[in-house]
Amino acid sequence: MYPFGKGAARLMPYLLLSIPVLLYLLLGFGPSMVTVLFSFTNASGVPGQTWNFVGFENYMTFFTSSDSGDRIASIGRSLYFAVAVVVIQNAVGLFMAVIINKKLKGDVFYRAVFFLPVVLGVTVSGLIWQLIANPLGGPAQAMMNFFGTSSNFFGDYDIAFELIIFVQIWMYMGYSMTIFLAGLQSIPNDLYEAGYMDGASGWKAFKNITFPMIAPSFTVNMLLSIIGALQTFDIIYVLTGGKFNTTTLAFDVYATAFGSGTSDYGLASAVAMIQFLFVFTVSMIALYYLRRREVEM
């Protein structure tokens, strides 16, 4: 029986569904198609200035211009950023979820504390760490002075990028922990009791019971962190503005379109398309491997 009544009421589900579909077409799919179109033009973003189709010129510029070496280096930094963030963020998130799942006293408080950076937002988080790592008297500098050394932190070419990775992990570790915790709490205790009777405890129980059972949570966390890390540009903008060898491919998109003294929408759109293909390829490879791993478990 049709659950939405008769007559005009039958159309109500389609009417309600049309609202999000329309919003997606207007705010998601439409701008994406415009980006594809702009990647083949010399659009500058200057009001009143005409633009023309230039074919693949913007894509050629990305790989052959005088600063192409910097752009290729930004791809390498994007991969380095993604690998470091994905591995450490998920490892720490899983570790914290396992500890909190032990029903420790005050576990709700710990969950709130670890999840707090997620809701602070990029700008607030960036300002917090800029204050902590202020070379002119910040707490981190005072601690380093105590040990007879000093650092420029986010102004240091050698460690600025690694510090950004640390802040990124700090911001989203609580997100990974929450997903792992949901997976851990869905495991029936009967499995552990049966495992204990067979002599599986500690690491054996985690390896043979816990880890296979949270495989879907692991897959979700891995994919979200991979996509999120490869698209990160905001925390880089807040902490270093792309200076000190901290640019990534996602930051290049922003800098090309909206950077100081530049407004090349055509080239920025081409970089955005290259970034899309980059993220899509890495994500599909990861999804294929993770799905195979789930089946094998």
Secondary structure, DSSP 8 states (H G I E B T S, - for coil): --TT-SGGGGGHHHHHHHHHHHHHIIIIIHHHHHHHHHTTB-----TT----B-TTHHHHHHHHSTTHHHHHHHHHHHHHHHHHHHHHHHHHHHHHHHHHTTT-TTHHHHHHHHHHHHHH-HHHHHHHHHHHT-TTT-HHHHHHHHTT----GGG-TTTHHHHHHHHHHHHHHHHHHHHHHHHHHTS-HHHHHHHHHTT--THHHIIIIIHHHTHHHHHHHHHHHHHHHHT--HHHHHHTTTTTT---HHHHHHHHHHSTT---HHHHHHHHHHHHHHHHHHHHHHHHHHHHHHHH-
